């Protein structure tokens, strides 16, 4: 299979999802800051993953700027964030972060994340506090549900493996299509 997974991660939730995808597909995995001069044109399928912070997806810069070399590729993009999985919200994330051509040619997936206040920087702790106190379309119960266990571990396998499976299935379907051609 000619596929690769490239990700950016702040608190390692996106990294865990990216690792699951790469391991299941038995393909290479690269962190965004470690791709250097990787020639993406050598792959048929590219999976990009990045966290959503305040409506921004850092990996979008790479996808938008390298887009001309990726026109004939299968592009899958997944984001990981605290927001409820909601089509309207996710549509705005896609429109605000990815150019029109990427929006037209990529498959988008949204995964929910979790919080760990001990690992968060001051700015992110303040953001979660603000979400809890002010609302911003996220109920406190939702944020509470997403907080990690007191041991600072979260059952990501139990919660997210099914969502990641849809990405794996899509990549496999592209591979199957290519083998029939």
CORLINRA-V186631 format. One record per run of one state. SS is the DSSP state (2 for helix, 1 for strand, 0 for the rest). FROM is the first residue (numbers start at 1). LEN is the number of residues. Records with the same first field share a line. If there is no record, write none. Layout:
SS: FROM-LEN ; FROM-LEN
This chain:
0: 1-2 ; 8-5 ; 26-2 ; 35-5 ; 43-2 ; 54-2 ; 58-2 ; 66-1 ; 71-3 ; 82-5 ; 98-2 ; 113-2 ; 116-6 ; 135-5 ; 148-8 ; 181-1
1: 3-5 ; 28-4 ; 45-9 ; 56-2 ; 74-8 ; 106-7 ; 115-1 ; 147-1
2: 13-13 ; 32-3 ; 40-3 ; 60-6 ; 67-4 ; 87-11 ; 100-6 ; 122-13 ; 140-7 ; 156-25
